[in-house]
Amino acid sequence: MQSRLMILVALFFAFAPGNAYAAPEQLQINGVRLSPVVLTDPAAGVVSKQIAMAGDVPEATHVVVQFAGGGVLMRDRAGLFQPWDRDPAHLPDNGFAPIGDTLNVKVLDQSLSGISFPMRVTIYYRAGGQLKFGYFDVLRSN
């Protein structure tokens, strides 16, 4: 009985939203909603996501952030954000490369104390002439 409880607890923490150990999720051509990231400490501001490549080899990776106030910013290779005109052709390559069949995307690593939540993050990659994407919300736990 105790071993079953331990397994359930381990599974809960492994797949809890915002957990660094959550299972990788896949992007789709028509887009897909990914599990949210819940920040317990917005001052730490670490937002990342693991993406399962399912055999895809990305030619380019892109990240876009939309804040509660409506501003839409694209991330460049250096991790800096600038306004985006919503044209996918203008997205700069962020240079994320998969390790094995998993793409680890570190969206932000800075204090988000002054940010209004929720924040929406969209991750894109180009593979085989197709653009796949998924989006998720970043929320505060309190």
C-alpha positions as CSV (number, residue, x, y, z in Angstrom):
1,M,0.0,0.0,0.0
2,Q,2.8,2.4,0.9
3,S,4.6,1.7,-2.3
4,R,1.5,2.5,-4.3
5,L,1.2,5.8,-2.5
6,M,4.8,6.6,-3.2
7,I,4.3,5.8,-6.9
8,L,1.3,8.1,-7.1
9,V,3.1,10.9,-5.4
10,A,6.1,10.5,-7.7
11,L,3.8,10.6,-10.8
12,F,2.0,13.7,-9.5
13,F,5.3,15.6,-9.1
14,A,6.6,14.3,-12.4
15,F,3.7,15.6,-14.4
16,A,2.6,18.6,-12.4
17,P,2.3,21.9,-14.4
18,G,5.4,23.9,-14.4
19,N,7.6,21.1,-13.1
20,A,11.0,20.9,-14.6
21,Y,10.6,17.1,-14.8
22,A,7.3,17.1,-16.7
23,A,7.1,14.8,-19.8
24,P,8.0,16.5,-23.1
25,E,5.0,17.7,-25.1
26,Q,4.7,17.8,-28.9
27,L,4.1,20.8,-31.3
28,Q,1.6,20.5,-34.1
29,I,1.2,22.1,-37.6
30,N,-2.2,23.6,-36.5
31,G,-0.9,24.5,-33.0
32,V,-1.6,22.9,-29.7
33,R,-2.2,24.0,-26.2
34,L,0.6,22.9,-23.9
35,S,0.4,22.5,-20.1
36,P,0.8,25.7,-18.2
37,V,3.9,26.7,-16.3
38,V,3.0,27.9,-12.7
39,L,5.6,30.1,-11.0
40,T,5.8,29.8,-7.3
41,D,8.5,32.6,-7.3
42,P,8.1,35.2,-10.1
43,A,11.3,36.8,-8.9
44,A,13.2,33.7,-10.0
45,G,11.5,34.0,-13.4
46,V,12.7,30.7,-14.9
47,V,10.3,29.6,-17.7
48,S,11.2,26.6,-19.8
49,K,9.6,23.8,-21.7
50,Q,10.6,20.4,-23.0
51,I,9.4,19.5,-26.5
52,A,9.3,16.0,-27.9
53,M,10.6,16.1,-31.4
54,A,8.9,12.8,-32.6
55,G,11.6,12.3,-35.2
56,D,11.6,16.0,-36.5
57,V,14.9,17.7,-37.0
58,P,14.4,21.5,-36.5
59,E,15.8,23.8,-39.0
60,A,15.0,26.8,-36.8
61,T,13.4,27.5,-33.4
62,H,11.4,30.5,-32.3
63,V,9.8,31.9,-29.2
64,V,7.1,34.6,-28.8
65,V,5.8,36.0,-25.6
66,Q,2.5,37.9,-25.2
67,F,1.9,39.8,-22.0
68,A,-1.5,40.5,-20.3
69,G,-1.3,44.1,-21.5
70,G,-1.3,42.9,-25.2
71,G,2.3,43.4,-26.2
72,V,3.8,40.7,-28.4
73,L,7.5,40.2,-28.3
74,M,9.8,37.8,-30.2
75,R,12.9,36.3,-28.6
76,D,16.2,36.5,-30.4
77,R,19.2,34.1,-30.2
78,A,20.7,36.1,-27.4
79,G,17.5,35.8,-25.3
80,L,16.5,39.4,-25.8
81,F,12.9,40.4,-26.7
82,Q,11.7,42.9,-29.2
83,P,8.4,43.8,-30.8
84,W,7.0,41.3,-33.4
85,D,4.8,42.2,-36.3
86,R,3.1,38.7,-36.2
87,D,4.6,37.6,-39.5
88,P,6.2,34.1,-38.9
89,A,8.7,34.8,-41.7
90,H,10.2,37.6,-39.5
91,L,10.9,35.3,-36.5
92,P,14.6,35.1,-35.7
93,D,16.1,31.6,-35.1
94,N,16.7,31.1,-31.4
95,G,19.2,28.3,-32.1
96,F,17.8,25.7,-29.7
97,A,19.0,22.3,-30.7
98,P,17.5,19.0,-29.5
99,I,19.3,16.6,-27.3
100,G,18.3,13.2,-28.5
101,D,14.6,13.5,-29.3
102,T,13.9,16.4,-26.9
103,L,14.1,20.1,-27.5
104,N,14.8,22.0,-24.2
105,V,13.5,25.6,-24.6
106,K,14.6,28.1,-22.0
107,V,12.2,31.0,-22.6
108,L,13.1,33.3,-19.7
109,D,15.5,33.4,-16.9
110,Q,14.9,36.8,-15.2
111,S,12.8,38.3,-12.6
112,L,9.1,38.6,-13.5
113,S,8.1,40.4,-10.4
114,G,6.8,43.4,-12.3
115,I,4.9,41.5,-14.9
116,S,1.1,41.1,-15.1
117,F,0.0,37.5,-15.3
118,P,-1.1,35.5,-17.2
119,M,1.6,35.6,-19.9
120,R,1.3,33.4,-23.0
121,V,4.3,31.8,-24.6
122,T,4.3,30.3,-28.1
123,I,7.1,28.0,-29.2
124,Y,7.6,27.3,-32.9
125,Y,10.0,25.2,-34.9
126,R,10.5,24.7,-38.6
127,A,11.1,21.1,-39.8
128,G,10.7,19.5,-43.2
129,G,9.3,22.7,-44.7
130,Q,6.6,22.9,-42.0
131,L,6.1,25.3,-39.1
132,K,4.9,23.6,-35.9
133,F,3.8,25.4,-32.8
134,G,2.3,25.1,-29.4
135,Y,1.4,27.7,-26.7
136,F,1.1,27.7,-23.0
137,D,0.2,30.2,-20.2
138,V,2.6,31.2,-17.5
139,L,0.7,31.8,-14.2
140,R,1.5,32.8,-10.7
141,S,0.8,30.3,-8.0
142,N,-0.5,33.0,-5.5
